[in-house]
Amino acid sequence: MKAITFHGVRDVRTQDVVDPKVVDPTAVVLRITMSAVCGSDLHQYHGRGGALVQTGAIMGRLRP
């Protein structure tokens, strides 16, 4: 699947990543046909998020 990944301040890329898998009986996998970067992801994009996001992290993904 394609995802927007973080690679540093003002450096995001569309990349192929591993398809998601159901890992919990209450989980689901949805097909998304259109998306956008979340407003909270813009903090990292502009360099105001500190070291919260690792290089290559999928932006907009819920983190456990």
Sine and cosine of phi, psi and omega as CSV:
sin_phi,cos_phi,sin_psi,cos_psi,sin_omega,cos_omega
0.00,0.00,0.29,-0.96,0.04,-1.00
-0.99,-0.11,0.55,-0.83,0.05,-1.00
-0.51,-0.86,0.41,-0.91,0.12,-0.99
-1.00,0.02,0.84,-0.54,-0.05,-1.00
-0.89,-0.46,0.54,-0.84,-0.05,-1.00
-1.00,-0.04,0.74,-0.67,0.01,-1.00
-0.76,-0.65,0.17,0.99,0.01,-1.00
0.66,-0.75,0.06,-1.00,-0.02,-1.00
-0.85,0.53,0.81,-0.58,-0.01,-1.00
0.85,0.53,0.46,0.89,0.01,-1.00
-0.74,-0.68,1.00,-0.03,0.11,-0.99
-0.87,-0.49,0.53,-0.85,-0.08,-1.00
-0.67,-0.74,0.49,-0.87,0.15,-0.99
-1.00,0.00,0.83,-0.56,-0.04,-1.00
-0.70,-0.72,0.37,-0.93,0.18,-0.98
-0.98,0.19,0.76,-0.65,0.04,-1.00
-0.78,-0.63,0.20,-0.98,-0.01,-1.00
-0.90,0.44,0.67,-0.74,0.05,-1.00
-0.89,0.46,0.60,-0.80,0.03,-1.00
-0.94,0.34,0.40,-0.91,0.02,-1.00
-0.77,-0.64,0.50,-0.86,0.10,-0.99
-0.97,0.24,0.86,-0.50,-0.04,-1.00
-0.91,-0.43,-0.06,1.00,-0.04,-1.00
-0.65,-0.76,0.62,-0.79,-0.03,-1.00
-0.87,0.49,-0.35,0.94,0.00,-1.00
-0.99,-0.13,0.05,1.00,-0.03,-1.00
-1.00,0.03,0.35,-0.94,0.09,-1.00
-0.67,-0.74,0.37,-0.93,0.13,-0.99
-0.89,-0.46,0.81,-0.58,-0.02,-1.00
-0.95,-0.32,0.52,-0.85,0.12,-0.99
-1.00,-0.02,0.86,-0.50,0.02,-1.00
-0.97,-0.23,0.78,-0.63,-0.02,-1.00
-0.98,-0.21,-0.26,0.97,0.02,-1.00
-0.45,-0.89,0.60,-0.80,-0.05,-1.00
-0.46,-0.89,0.14,-0.99,0.07,-1.00
-0.52,-0.85,0.31,-0.95,0.05,-1.00
-0.96,0.28,0.72,-0.70,0.01,-1.00
-0.92,0.39,0.54,-0.84,0.03,-1.00
-0.84,0.54,-0.57,0.82,0.01,-1.00
-0.94,0.35,-0.42,0.91,0.07,-1.00
-0.94,0.34,-0.36,0.93,0.00,-1.00
-0.91,0.41,-0.41,0.91,0.06,-1.00
-0.87,0.49,-0.72,0.69,0.03,-1.00
-0.93,0.38,-0.66,0.75,0.00,-1.00
-0.84,0.55,-0.64,0.77,-0.02,-1.00
-1.00,0.01,0.02,1.00,0.06,-1.00
0.99,0.11,0.31,0.95,-0.02,-1.00
-0.98,-0.20,0.11,0.99,-0.06,-1.00
-0.99,-0.15,0.07,1.00,-0.06,-1.00
0.93,0.38,-0.57,-0.82,-0.02,-1.00
-0.98,-0.19,0.63,0.77,-0.06,-1.00
-0.97,0.24,-0.44,0.90,-0.09,-1.00
-0.89,-0.45,0.78,-0.63,0.03,-1.00
-0.99,0.13,0.45,-0.89,0.06,-1.00
-0.86,0.52,0.74,-0.68,-0.01,-1.00
1.00,-0.01,-0.07,1.00,-0.01,-1.00
-0.91,0.41,0.59,-0.81,0.04,-1.00
-0.98,0.21,0.84,-0.54,-0.02,-1.00
-0.98,0.20,0.60,-0.80,0.01,-1.00
0.99,0.11,-0.01,1.00,-0.02,-1.00
-1.00,0.09,0.68,-0.73,0.10,-0.99
-0.93,0.37,0.72,-0.70,-0.01,-1.00
-0.93,-0.36,0.76,-0.65,-0.03,-1.00
-0.93,0.37,0.00,0.00,0.00,0.00
